[in-house]
Amino acid sequence: GKALLVSGTIENIGKDLLDTMYVSLKTDNPIIGVQCMFSDEHKSQLANAAKGQRVTIKGKCDGKLGNVLLRGCSFE
C-alpha cells in the first residue's frame, strides 16, 4: 500500500483482462517483473511511450502476484 517511485526500461505496453492499461518494466529476473497499472486519464502519456524507453513511474504498491503490481500510476 506504499507509494513507490520506480525507474526502468519499458518491456511492454498493453491492457490486462479488465482492459486496464499497463506498462511492464524490464528486470534481471525472467519470472518476476514490475507491472504498472494506469487509469484511462493517462492514455495520451501511454500513446507517447515506447518499448525500450527509460521511464520513472510513481504508483501505489498492490503486492506481488507473479509480478510486483503498482496501481494508480503516473509518469514522473
C-alpha positions in Angstrom: 0.0 0.0 0.0 3.0 2.3 -0.1 3.7 4.9 -2.8 6.8 4.0 -4.8 8.9 5.7 -7.4 10.4 3.2 -9.9 12.8 3.7 -12.8 13.4 1.3 -15.6 13.1 0.4 -19.3 9.7 -0.4 -20.8 9.5 -4.0 -21.8 5.8 -4.0 -22.8 2.8 -1.7 -23.0 -0.7 -3.3 -23.1 -4.1 -3.9 -21.5 -5.0 -6.6 -19.0 -8.1 -8.8 -19.0 -10.1 -6.0 -17.4 -9.0 -3.6 -20.1 -6.7 -1.7 -17.7 -3.7 -0.2 -19.4 -0.2 -1.2 -18.1 3.5 -0.8 -18.6 5.8 -3.7 -17.8 9.4 -2.8 -16.9 12.4 -5.0 -17.7 14.1 -6.8 -14.8 17.0 -9.1 -14.4 14.6 -11.8 -13.2 12.8 -13.7 -16.0 10.0 -14.8 -13.7 9.3 -11.6 -11.6 8.7 -8.3 -13.2 7.2 -4.9 -12.4 3.7 -4.1 -13.8 2.5 -0.6 -13.6 -1.3 -0.1 -14.0 -2.6 3.2 -15.4 -6.1 4.7 -15.4 -7.7 5.9 -18.7 -6.7 9.5 -17.9 -3.1 8.6 -18.8 -3.9 7.3 -22.4 -2.1 10.2 -24.1 1.0 9.6 -22.0 1.0 5.9 -22.8 0.4 6.6 -26.5 3.7 8.6 -26.4 5.6 5.9 -24.6 7.7 3.3 -26.4 9.2 -0.1 -25.8 12.8 0.3 -24.8 12.2 3.8 -23.4 13.7 4.7 -20.0 11.0 6.0 -17.6 10.3 6.9 -14.0 6.8 5.9 -12.7 5.0 6.6 -9.5 2.4 4.3 -8.2 0.9 2.5 -5.1 2.3 -0.9 -4.4 -0.5 -3.5 -4.6 1.6 -6.5 -3.6 3.1 -9.3 -5.7 1.1 -11.7 -7.9 3.8 -13.2 -10.1 4.8 -9.6 -10.8 5.2 -6.6 -8.4 2.0 -4.6 -9.1 1.7 -0.8 -8.9 -1.7 0.8 -9.3 -2.8 4.4 -9.9 0.4 5.0 -11.8 1.7 8.2 -13.5 4.9 9.1 -15.3 7.2 11.4 -13.4 
